[in-house]
Amino acid sequence: MVHEFIGSPDDPRLEPYRSVRDRDASGPDGRPGLFIGESPLVIEAMLRAPVEVLSILTAERHAARAEAMVASARAVRPGRPDPAVLVAGDGVLDSVVGFAIHRGFLAVGRRPGTRGVTEVVPPPGVDALLLLVEEINNIDNIGQLFRNAAAFGCAAVVLSEGCHDPLYRKSLRVSCGHALRVPFARSERWDRDIAWLRDEQGFAVLGMSGSGSMDLRQASEAVQPIRPRRLAVVVGAEFAGLRPATLAACTHRVRISMAAGVDSLNVGVAAGVVLARLSEGRSFGPIQGQ
């Protein structure tokens, strides 16, 4: 393929990339129907995910690498249109984007449609590990939670209404692109969805809390005999914790035992500890992608 050189910051092909930070601050409304990926690792994930990548923007010195990424993805997903590779000098890039692109790459993708909880949960009878995220609005934590979900074989992530956008540029970067691999849904009826998972879908629902009645080892042993192996781990903000109504809906209230003088962990770290323990020796299926 041949890249397209852009010599002017006024070129209309650069419109989706203008004032990235300002538009990011408005959330999905800042760039309706689109999202921005940053860094080669994220863009490679975009090119392999079931989303439409419209264009890649990079500096002249990275043009060959961008073209190689597109060619490599073409072999994985044949028949899909190649994105345009837009190449510009550093001055043009910085003036359009609004900051120095240290990693040298940005890309624009078409935002996938919002999915409901019933669309991402594997059917009854199938082993599944879910991560349920309550009111996490820290962009780094959202990215880390998706990276953990991918690492430990979660079938899906379910977000409450107040959670930050996982396709926000920085969250996507922290997730290493896994927010495009792990299916996710945003729940509009949090309490009812948890009850549905517990009562109708056969999930053991493990609510993480510093005051949990059993430690992680005990919880792991308690759910070990469950067949099929359907587990939903619920995490909340480090200091606020889970809502009382959420904890009341859980089948198990679980704590992570820690050394004296340490009363909490960052939610991304805590989720990694819990998911690692619960996934030991289990054959949760491969991620199907979004």
C-alpha positions as CSV (number, residue, x, y, z in Angstrom):
1,M,0.0,0.0,0.0
2,V,1.1,3.6,-0.5
3,H,0.8,6.2,2.3
4,E,-0.8,9.6,1.8
5,F,1.5,12.5,2.6
6,I,-0.1,15.6,4.2
7,G,1.7,18.9,4.1
8,S,-0.8,21.2,5.6
9,P,-2.5,21.3,9.0
10,D,-5.7,22.5,7.2
11,D,-6.0,19.2,5.3
12,P,-9.6,17.9,5.9
13,R,-8.3,14.3,6.3
14,L,-6.9,15.4,9.6
15,E,-10.3,16.6,11.0
16,P,-10.8,13.6,13.4
17,Y,-7.4,14.3,15.0
18,R,-7.8,18.0,15.7
19,S,-7.5,19.1,19.4
20,V,-7.4,15.6,20.7
21,R,-7.2,16.5,24.4
22,D,-10.0,19.0,24.3
23,R,-12.3,16.6,22.5
24,D,-11.4,13.7,24.7
25,A,-12.5,15.8,27.7
26,S,-16.1,15.7,26.3
27,G,-16.1,11.9,26.3
28,P,-17.8,10.0,23.4
29,D,-19.6,13.2,22.5
30,G,-16.4,15.0,21.6
31,R,-15.9,12.7,18.6
32,P,-19.4,11.2,17.9
33,G,-19.2,7.7,16.7
34,L,-15.4,7.5,16.7
35,F,-12.5,6.8,19.1
36,I,-8.8,7.5,19.1
37,G,-6.1,4.9,19.6
38,E,-2.6,5.9,20.6
39,S,0.7,3.8,20.4
40,P,1.6,1.0,18.0
41,L,0.4,-1.7,20.4
42,V,-3.1,-0.2,20.6
43,I,-3.3,0.4,16.9
44,E,-2.2,-3.2,16.2
45,A,-5.1,-4.3,18.5
46,M,-7.5,-2.0,16.6
47,L,-6.5,-3.5,13.3
48,R,-7.2,-7.0,14.5
49,A,-10.4,-6.2,16.4
50,P,-13.9,-6.3,14.8
51,V,-14.0,-2.5,14.5
52,E,-13.5,-0.4,11.5
53,V,-10.2,1.6,11.5
54,L,-10.6,4.6,9.3
55,S,-7.1,6.0,9.3
56,I,-3.6,5.9,10.9
57,L,-1.7,9.1,11.4
58,T,2.0,9.0,11.9
59,A,5.3,10.9,11.4
60,E,7.3,10.4,8.2
61,R,9.9,8.3,10.0
62,H,7.3,5.8,11.0
63,A,5.5,5.4,7.7
64,A,7.1,2.0,6.8
65,R,6.1,0.6,10.2
66,A,2.5,1.8,9.8
67,E,2.2,0.2,6.4
68,A,3.7,-3.0,7.8
69,M,1.1,-3.1,10.6
70,V,-1.7,-2.8,8.1
71,A,-0.3,-5.5,5.9
72,S,0.1,-7.8,8.9
73,A,-3.5,-7.3,10.0
74,R,-4.7,-7.9,6.4
75,A,-3.5,-11.4,6.7
76,V,-5.4,-11.9,9.9
77,R,-8.7,-10.3,8.8
78,P,-8.7,-10.7,4.9
79,G,-11.4,-8.8,3.0
80,R,-11.6,-5.8,5.3
81,P,-10.8,-2.4,3.8
82,D,-7.4,-1.1,4.7
83,P,-7.3,2.2,6.7
84,A,-5.6,5.2,5.1
85,V,-2.1,5.7,6.3
86,L,-1.7,9.5,6.7
87,V,1.9,10.8,7.0
88,A,2.9,14.3,8.1
89,G,5.9,16.2,9.5
90,D,6.2,16.7,13.2
91,G,5.1,20.4,13.0
92,V,1.9,19.5,11.2
93,L,1.2,16.7,13.7
94,D,1.8,18.7,16.8
95,S,-0.3,21.7,15.6
96,V,-3.3,19.5,14.6
97,V,-3.3,17.1,17.6
98,G,-2.3,19.7,20.2
99,F,0.6,17.9,21.8
100,A,3.8,16.1,20.8
101,I,3.0,12.6,19.7
102,H,5.8,10.9,21.6
103,R,4.8,7.4,20.5
104,G,4.5,8.5,16.9
105,F,1.2,7.0,16.1
106,L,-2.5,7.8,16.4
107,A,-5.5,6.1,14.7
108,V,-9.2,6.7,14.4
109,G,-11.7,3.9,14.7
110,R,-15.4,3.7,14.4
111,R,-16.9,3.2,17.9
112,P,-18.7,-0.1,18.2
113,G,-22.3,0.0,19.3
114,T,-23.3,-0.3,23.0
115,R,-24.0,-3.9,24.1
116,G,-26.4,-5.1,26.7
117,V,-25.5,-7.4,29.5
118,T,-27.4,-10.3,28.0
119,E,-25.4,-10.0,24.8
120,V,-22.0,-10.6,26.4
121,V,-22.7,-13.2,29.0
122,P,-22.1,-16.8,27.9
123,P,-25.2,-19.0,28.0
124,P,-26.0,-21.3,31.0
125,G,-24.0,-24.5,31.1
126,V,-20.8,-22.8,29.9
127,D,-17.9,-22.1,32.2
128,A,-17.4,-18.4,32.5
129,L,-15.5,-15.8,34.6
130,L,-16.9,-12.2,34.6
131,L,-15.6,-9.0,36.0
132,L,-18.2,-6.6,37.2
133,V,-17.0,-3.0,37.8
134,E,-19.0,-0.6,40.0
135,E,-18.5,3.2,39.6
136,I,-14.8,3.2,38.6
137,N,-14.1,6.6,36.9
138,N,-10.3,6.6,37.1
139,I,-9.0,6.2,33.5
140,D,-5.9,4.2,34.5
141,N,-7.9,1.8,36.7
142,I,-10.4,1.1,33.9
143,G,-7.6,0.3,31.5
144,Q,-5.8,-1.9,34.1
145,L,-9.1,-3.8,34.8
146,F,-9.5,-4.7,31.2
147,R,-5.9,-5.8,31.0
148,N,-6.5,-8.1,34.0
149,A,-9.7,-9.4,32.5
150,A,-7.8,-10.4,29.3
151,A,-4.9,-11.9,31.2
152,F,-7.1,-14.2,33.3
153,G,-9.7,-15.3,30.7
154,C,-12.7,-13.2,31.6
155,A,-15.5,-13.8,29.1
156,A,-16.7,-10.2,29.6
157,V,-16.6,-7.0,31.7
158,V,-19.8,-5.5,32.9
159,L,-19.6,-1.7,33.8
160,S,-22.0,0.2,35.9
161,E,-23.4,3.5,34.5
162,G,-20.8,5.7,36.3
163,C,-17.7,3.9,35.0
164,H,-15.3,5.7,32.7
165,D,-15.3,5.0,29.0
166,P,-12.9,2.0,28.3
167,L,-12.3,3.3,24.7
168,Y,-11.0,6.7,26.0
169,R,-7.6,7.1,24.5
170,K,-5.6,6.8,27.7
171,S,-7.7,4.0,29.2
172,L,-7.3,2.1,25.9
173,R,-3.5,2.6,26.0
174,V,-3.3,1.4,29.7
175,S,-5.3,-1.7,28.7
176,C,-2.8,-2.4,25.9
177,G,-5.7,-2.6,23.5
178,H,-7.5,-5.3,25.4
179,A,-10.6,-3.2,25.8
180,L,-11.1,-4.0,22.2
181,R,-10.6,-7.8,22.8
182,V,-12.7,-8.4,25.9
183,P,-16.4,-8.0,25.3
184,F,-18.0,-5.4,27.6
185,A,-21.5,-4.1,28.4
186,R,-22.7,-1.1,30.3
187,S,-25.5,-2.0,32.7
188,E,-28.4,0.4,33.0
189,R,-30.0,-1.6,35.8
190,W,-27.1,-2.7,38.0
191,D,-29.0,-4.3,40.9
192,R,-31.3,-6.2,38.6
193,D,-28.5,-7.4,36.4
194,I,-26.5,-8.8,39.3
195,A,-29.7,-10.6,40.5
196,W,-30.2,-12.0,37.0
197,L,-26.6,-13.3,36.9
198,R,-27.0,-14.9,40.3
199,D,-30.6,-16.3,40.1
200,E,-31.1,-17.0,36.4
201,Q,-27.6,-17.5,35.0
202,G,-26.1,-19.6,37.8
203,F,-23.2,-17.3,38.7
204,A,-21.6,-17.3,42.1
205,V,-21.2,-13.5,42.7
206,L,-18.1,-12.6,44.7
207,G,-18.2,-9.1,46.1
208,M,-14.8,-7.7,47.0
209,S,-14.7,-5.9,50.3
210,G,-12.2,-5.1,53.0
211,S,-14.8,-6.3,55.5
212,G,-15.6,-9.5,53.6
213,S,-16.7,-12.5,55.7
214,M,-14.2,-14.9,54.0
215,D,-10.8,-14.4,52.7
216,L,-9.8,-15.2,49.1
217,R,-8.5,-18.6,49.9
218,Q,-11.7,-19.6,51.6
219,A,-13.8,-18.2,48.7
220,S,-11.7,-20.0,46.1
221,E,-12.3,-23.3,48.0
222,A,-16.0,-22.6,48.4
223,V,-16.6,-22.1,44.7
224,Q,-14.3,-24.9,43.6
225,P,-17.1,-27.6,43.5
226,I,-19.4,-25.4,41.4
227,R,-20.3,-26.9,38.1
228,P,-20.4,-25.3,35.6
229,R,-17.8,-22.9,36.8
230,R,-19.6,-19.6,36.5
231,L,-18.1,-16.9,38.6
232,A,-18.7,-13.1,38.7
233,V,-16.2,-10.9,40.6
234,V,-17.5,-7.5,41.6
235,V,-15.1,-4.7,42.3
236,G,-15.5,-1.0,43.3
237,A,-13.5,2.0,44.1
238,E,-10.7,1.5,46.6
239,F,-12.0,3.8,49.3
240,A,-15.7,4.0,48.6
241,G,-16.0,0.2,48.1
242,L,-19.2,-1.5,46.9
243,R,-22.6,-0.2,47.7
244,P,-24.5,-1.9,50.5
245,A,-27.1,-3.1,48.0
246,T,-24.5,-4.6,45.8
247,L,-22.8,-6.5,48.7
248,A,-26.3,-7.7,49.8
249,A,-26.8,-9.2,46.3
250,C,-23.5,-11.1,46.3
251,T,-23.4,-14.8,47.2
252,H,-19.9,-14.4,48.8
253,R,-18.3,-11.3,50.4
254,V,-14.6,-11.7,49.9
255,R,-11.5,-9.9,51.3
256,I,-7.8,-10.2,50.5
257,S,-5.8,-10.9,53.5
258,M,-2.9,-8.4,53.9
259,A,-0.1,-7.6,56.3
260,A,-0.8,-5.6,59.4
261,G,-1.0,-1.9,58.7
262,V,-2.2,-2.3,55.1
263,D,-6.0,-2.0,54.7
264,S,-6.5,-1.7,50.9
265,L,-5.1,-2.2,47.4
266,N,-5.6,-0.3,44.2
267,V,-8.6,-1.8,42.5
268,G,-6.6,-2.9,39.5
269,V,-4.1,-4.7,41.7
270,A,-6.9,-6.3,43.8
271,A,-8.7,-7.5,40.8
272,G,-5.6,-9.0,39.4
273,V,-4.9,-10.9,42.7
274,V,-8.5,-12.2,42.8
275,L,-8.8,-13.2,39.1
276,A,-5.5,-14.9,39.2
277,R,-6.5,-17.0,42.2
278,L,-9.9,-17.9,40.8
279,S,-8.6,-18.8,37.4
280,E,-6.1,-21.3,38.7
281,G,-6.7,-24.8,37.3
282,R,-9.8,-23.7,35.5
283,S,-10.5,-24.0,31.8
284,F,-12.3,-20.7,31.0
285,G,-12.7,-20.3,27.3
286,P,-10.7,-18.0,25.0
287,I,-11.7,-14.4,24.6
288,Q,-14.0,-14.1,21.6
289,G,-13.3,-10.4,20.9
290,Q,-15.7,-7.6,20.7
